[in-house]
Amino acid sequence: MYLTPEEERIMSGESGPTLQKAMEILVALGDIYEADRLIPIKSAQIAGVSYKTMGDAGLEWISDLDGKVQVPSILNPAGMDLERWQEMGVSAEFAQKQQEIIQAYSSLGIEVQCTCTPYYLQSFSATYGDHLAWSESSAVSYANSVIGARTNREGGPSALCAALVGKTANYGYHLDENRIPELMISVDCELDASDYAVLGYIAGKAAGKRVPLFRMRSTPHRDQLKALGAAMAASGAVALYHVEGVTPESCRKDFELPAEQLTIERTQIDEVYETVSGDGITECDSAAVGCPHCSPEELEEVAAKLEGKVVDNNVWIFTSREVAEFNPRLVERIEKSGAKVLCDTCMVVSPATDKLSHMAVNSGKAYAYLPGMCKVAATIANIEKCMEKGGGSHSD
């Protein structure tokens, strides 16, 4: 792989051991995937933030790094709301370790925004054709598919190395030839809002790592595309998809239709709604919305569904801190019901979820991950039914 003279100096250690190690990791990845060179990136989104998944070894590694990121960089969700962790039932010991992780990242110049939806942040935009180093699976899918930017599904360490150097290896989804659809999926029914998460759950299993091209009767908006991609990234490993006439590359490029084709019917979607993921516990004891984090429009929908209602169980609504702070009236309307609007975290990476048994969710990603990562059964439903099934919501 070709390195510029400046990159070679970093590789030799002239800029210090942290940048040297970062460059070594990027070059090793480039060699593995036969990249020709490093390319500049516009931003980085770094996973490996929750103490639940990182542990002491991860904290020690980050704490030993020295340097500053070269591009705007933010974090994936942490294991708790950084301000309201006690309300989640998180222990003081966990909270202390989590804050140490956040401080270690902050010392590297990374903005303390812990979210899986960086594209909602006003100061962290990405545009068509931008090269990025993002690592959270649903954010990668959204960037590649809905925005038309270019990023591989980076690991937490590789995204951090790219942020420190300001570059990543030129392979994978950075290249035109790897963005061509490989599987045609026709959806043989009209879709409602929550159906996109279920569709993604089904399609991800079928697609695996391939790039699907969807032909739909319905026209999804950005939050529905977010739900579709997040589910495919969790049930499979889809990092890029196209929707005919909707996503930017499908509109700008004349793709040949893939030879392999698949049809998904209404009965398949309905079957997922009727099936519990994980151990079949009969009653839900909780509900959660916001995996990936809620947009302002989704907060508005939740607020409308909870208007005049009271919830009896744990009901968590997850969003980024910036979105919550910019929409205080929506937060107030939601929390009037007894539900909690939580920031910086989500149900999948927080130890608070481990205390529950069966959660109602509107997310195909959460439906796929909760049984394995949290040992919590999951039922998938639309927002209103989530509140009824998991929150025990009733009129005030």
C-alpha positions in Angstrom: 0.0 0.0 0.0 1.3 3.4 -1.0 2.1 5.8 1.9 3.0 9.5 1.4 6.2 10.8 3.0 4.2 12.3 5.9 2.4 9.0 6.5 5.7 7.2 6.4 7.1 9.6 9.1 4.1 8.8 11.3 4.6 5.1 10.7 8.2 5.4 11.8 7.2 7.1 15.1 8.2 10.7 14.4 4.8 11.9 15.7 4.8 9.8 18.8 3.8 6.3 19.8 0.0 6.8 19.7 0.0 8.0 16.1 2.5 5.3 15.2 0.3 2.6 16.6 -2.8 4.1 14.9 -1.0 4.2 11.6 0.2 0.6 12.0 -3.4 -0.6 12.6 -4.7 1.3 9.5 -1.9 0.0 7.3 -2.4 -3.6 8.6 -6.1 -3.3 7.7 -5.2 -1.8 4.3 -2.9 -4.7 3.6 -5.5 -7.3 4.6 -8.1 -5.8 2.3 -5.6 -4.9 -0.5 -6.2 -1.1 -0.2 -4.0 1.0 -2.6 -3.7 4.0 -0.2 -5.1 5.9 2.7 -7.8 8.5 2.0 -8.9 11.5 4.1 -12.1 11.2 6.0 -14.6 13.9 7.0 -15.6 12.5 10.4 -15.5 9.5 12.7 -18.0 7.8 14.9 -16.4 5.5 17.5 -17.9 2.4 19.0 -16.6 0.7 22.1 -18.0 3.1 24.7 -20.2 1.2 27.1 -18.3 -0.2 30.1 -20.6 -3.2 29.8 -18.9 -4.3 26.5 -15.5 -2.7 27.0 -14.5 -3.7 30.5 -11.3 -2.8 32.3 -9.1 -3.9 29.4 -10.7 -1.4 27.0 -10.6 1.4 29.5 -6.9 0.7 30.1 -6.1 0.8 26.4 -7.9 4.1 25.8 -6.4 5.7 28.8 -2.9 5.0 27.6 -3.4 6.9 24.3 -2.0 10.3 23.8 -3.0 12.7 21.0 -5.9 14.6 19.4 -8.3 13.5 16.7 -7.8 15.2 13.4 -11.5 15.3 12.3 -14.8 15.9 14.0 -15.4 12.7 16.1 -18.2 11.5 18.4 -19.0 8.4 20.4 -21.5 5.5 20.2 -24.0 5.1 23.1 -22.6 4.6 26.6 -23.9 2.1 29.1 -26.0 4.7 30.9 -27.5 8.2 30.7 -24.5 10.2 31.8 -26.7 12.5 34.0 -29.6 10.3 35.1 -27.9 6.9 35.6 -29.2 6.5 39.1 -32.8 6.6 37.7 -31.9 3.7 35.5 -30.8 1.6 38.4 -27.1 1.7 37.4 -24.6 1.1 40.2 -22.2 3.7 41.4 -19.3 1.4 40.5 -20.4 1.0 36.9 -21.1 4.7 36.7 -17.6 5.5 37.9 -15.9 3.3 35.3 -18.2 4.6 32.5 -17.3 8.2 33.3 -13.6 7.3 33.2 -14.1 5.9 29.7 -15.9 9.1 28.6 -13.1 11.2 30.1 -10.4 9.2 28.3 -12.2 9.7 25.0 -12.7 13.4 25.7 -9.0 13.9 26.4 -8.4 12.8 22.8 -10.5 15.7 21.6 -13.6 13.6 20.9 -16.9 15.4 21.4 -19.0 13.8 24.2 -22.0 13.1 22.1 -22.9 9.4 22.7 -25.4 8.5 19.9 -26.0 6.0 17.2 -27.7 8.7 15.1 -24.9 11.2 14.4 -26.7 12.3 11.3 -29.3 14.1 13.5 -26.6 16.3 15.1 -26.5 19.8 13.7 -22.7 20.1 14.0 -21.9 16.7 12.6 -23.2 16.5 9.0 -22.3 14.1 6.3 -23.1 14.5 2.6 -23.2 12.5 -0.6 -19.8 11.1 -1.5 -18.1 12.0 1.8 -15.6 9.4 3.1 -16.2 8.6 6.8 -15.0 6.2 9.5 -18.1 5.3 11.3 -18.5 2.1 13.4 -22.0 1.7 14.8 -23.8 -0.7 12.5 -27.0 1.3 12.0 -25.1 4.6 11.5 -22.9 2.9 8.9 -26.0 1.6 7.1 -27.7 5.1 7.2 -24.6 6.9 6.0 -24.0 4.5 3.1 -27.6 4.0 2.0 -29.6 7.1 2.9 -27.0 9.8 2.7 -24.8 8.2 0.0 -21.6 8.8 2.0 -19.0 6.1 2.1 -17.8 4.1 5.1 -16.9 0.6 6.1 -18.3 -0.9 9.2 -15.3 0.1 11.3 -14.4 -1.6 14.6 -14.1 0.8 17.6 -10.3 0.7 17.5 -10.0 1.2 13.8 -12.5 4.1 13.8 -10.5 5.7 16.7 -7.2 5.2 14.7 -8.8 6.8 11.7 -9.9 9.8 13.8 -6.4 10.3 15.2 -4.8 10.1 11.8 -7.6 11.8 9.8 -7.6 9.0 7.2 -8.7 5.4 6.6 -7.7 2.7 4.1 -9.3 2.9 0.7 -11.2 -0.4 0.4 -14.7 -1.9 0.8 -17.6 0.5 0.5 -15.2 3.4 -0.3 -15.0 1.9 -3.8 -17.6 2.0 -6.5 -17.4 -1.6 -7.4 -18.4 -2.7 -3.9 -21.5 -0.6 -3.8 -23.4 -2.5 -6.6 -26.5 -4.4 -5.6 -26.2 -8.2 -5.4 -29.7 -9.2 -4.3 -33.1 -8.0 -5.5 -35.8 -7.9 -2.8 -39.4 -7.2 -3.9 -41.8 -6.3 -1.1 -45.2 -7.6 -2.1 -47.4 -5.5 0.2 -48.0 -1.9 1.5 -46.0 -1.1 4.6 -46.9 0.8 7.8 -44.3 2.6 9.9 -43.2 -0.3 12.1 -43.2 -2.8 9.2 -39.9 -1.4 8.0 -38.1 -2.7 11.1 -39.7 -6.2 10.6 -38.9 -6.1 6.9 -35.3 -5.3 7.8 -35.1 -8.2 10.3 -36.3 -10.6 7.6 -34.2 -9.2 4.8 -31.0 -9.1 6.8 -31.2 -12.8 7.4 -31.5 -13.4 3.7 -28.9 -10.9 2.6 -26.1 -11.6 5.0 -23.2 -9.4 4.0 -24.6 -8.7 0.5 -25.9 -5.4 -0.9 -29.7 -5.6 -1.5 -31.8 -3.5 -3.8 -35.4 -3.1 -2.7 -38.4 -2.7 -4.9 -41.3 -1.4 -2.8 -44.9 -0.4 -3.2 -44.6 2.1 -0.3 -42.2 5.1 -0.2 -40.3 5.1 3.1 -39.1 8.4 4.7 -35.8 8.8 6.5 -36.8 7.3 9.9 -38.3 4.3 8.2 -35.1 3.8 6.2 -33.2 4.1 9.4 -35.3 1.3 11.0 -34.9 -0.8 7.9 -31.1 -0.5 7.8 -30.6 -0.9 11.5 -32.5 -4.2 11.5 -30.6 -5.6 8.5 -27.3 -4.7 10.1 -28.3 -6.7 13.2 -30.0 -9.8 11.8 -27.5 -9.9 9.0 -24.4 -7.8 8.3 -25.8 -5.4 5.7 -23.9 -2.1 5.6 -25.3 -0.7 2.4 -28.7 -1.1 0.7 -30.6 0.6 -2.1 -34.3 1.3 -2.5 -35.5 2.0 -6.1 -36.4 5.6 -6.6 -35.7 6.6 -3.0 -32.1 6.2 -1.9 -29.6 8.5 -3.6 -27.4 6.0 -5.5 -30.4 4.2 -6.9 -31.6 7.5 -8.3 -28.2 8.6 -9.7 -27.0 5.3 -11.1 -28.4 2.8 -13.6 -27.8 -0.4 -11.7 -28.3 -3.7 -13.5 -30.9 -5.8 -11.7 -29.2 -8.6 -9.6 -29.6 -12.1 -10.9 -30.7 -13.4 -7.5 -34.2 -12.2 -6.5 -36.4 -12.6 -3.4 -40.0 -11.7 -2.6 -41.1 -10.9 0.9 -44.9 -11.2 1.6 -47.2 -9.8 4.2 -47.6 -13.2 5.9 -43.8 -13.2 6.6 -44.0 -9.8 8.3 -47.1 -10.7 10.4 -45.3 -13.9 11.6 -42.5 -11.9 13.2 -45.0 -9.7 15.0 -46.5 -12.9 16.5 -43.2 -14.4 17.6 -41.2 -13.7 20.7 -37.4 -13.4 20.3 -35.6 -15.3 23.0 -37.2 -17.3 25.8 -41.0 -17.3 25.5 -42.0 -15.4 28.6 -45.7 -14.6 28.3 -45.9 -11.1 29.8 -43.9 -8.0 28.9 -42.5 -6.1 31.9 -41.0 -3.2 30.0 -41.0 -1.2 26.7 -38.4 0.8 24.8 -38.4 3.0 21.7 -35.2 4.5 20.2 -32.9 1.9 18.9 -31.5 3.7 16.9 -32.0 6.9 18.8 -35.2 8.8 18.2 -35.5 11.7 15.8 -37.6 14.8 16.8 -40.4 13.4 14.6 -40.3 10.1 16.5 -40.4 11.9 19.8 -43.4 13.7 18.6 -45.1 10.4 17.7 -44.3 9.0 21.1 -45.6 12.1 22.9 -48.9 11.9 20.9 -49.4 8.2 21.7 -48.8 8.8 25.4 -51.0 11.9 25.6 -53.4 11.5 28.6 -51.9 8.0 29.4 -50.1 6.6 32.4 -47.5 3.8 32.2 -47.2 1.3 34.9 -43.9 -0.5 33.9 -40.5 0.6 32.8 -40.9 2.6 29.6 -37.7 4.1 28.1 -37.4 6.4 25.2 -33.9 6.8 23.9 -32.5 9.7 22.0 -29.4 11.8 21.7 -28.8 14.5 24.3 -28.8 17.2 21.6 -32.2 16.1 20.3 -33.6 16.0 23.8 -32.2 19.5 24.7 -33.5 21.0 21.5 -37.0 19.5 22.1 -37.7 20.1 25.8 -41.5 20.3 25.4 -41.6 16.9 23.7 -39.6 15.4 26.6 -41.9 17.0 29.1 -45.0 15.7 27.4 -43.6 12.1 27.3 -42.4 12.1 30.9 -45.8 13.3 32.1 -47.0 9.8 31.5 -44.3 8.2 33.7 -42.1 7.2 30.8 -38.4 8.3 30.9 -36.6 10.0 28.0 -33.0 8.8 28.4 -29.9 10.1 26.5 -26.4 8.8 25.8 -27.4 5.1 26.0 -29.8 2.5 24.7 -31.5 -0.7 25.9 -28.9 -3.0 24.2 -25.7 -1.6 25.8 -26.9 -0.7 29.3 -26.7 -3.1 32.3 -30.1 -1.7 33.4 -31.8 -3.8 30.8 -30.3 -7.0 32.3 -32.7 -6.7 35.2 -35.7 -7.1 33.0 -37.3 -10.2 31.5 -39.4 -9.3 28.4 -39.3 -6.0 26.5 -41.7 -4.7 23.9 -39.7 -2.8 21.2 -40.4 -1.2 17.8 -36.9 -1.9 16.6 -35.7 -4.9 14.5 -32.2 -4.2 15.8 -33.3 -4.5 19.5 -35.5 -7.5 18.6 -32.4 -9.2 17.2 -29.9 -8.2 19.9 -31.8 -8.3 23.2 -31.9 -12.0 23.7 -28.2 -12.6 23.0 -26.7 -9.4 24.6 -29.0 -8.9 27.5 -30.8 -12.3 28.0 -34.1 -10.4 27.7 -36.9 -11.7 25.5 -38.3 -9.3 23.0 -41.6 -8.6 21.3 -41.8 -6.3 18.3 -44.7 -4.0 17.7 -45.6 -0.4 16.6 -45.1 2.4 19.1 -48.7 2.3 20.4 -48.7 -1.4 21.0 -45.3 -1.2 22.6 -46.7 1.2 25.2 -49.7 -1.1 25.8 -47.8 -4.4 25.9 -44.7 -3.4 27.8 -45.7 -0.2 29.6 -49.2 -1.2 30.7 -50.4 2.2 29.5 -53.9 3.3 30.3 -55.9 6.4 30.3 -55.2 8.8 33.2 
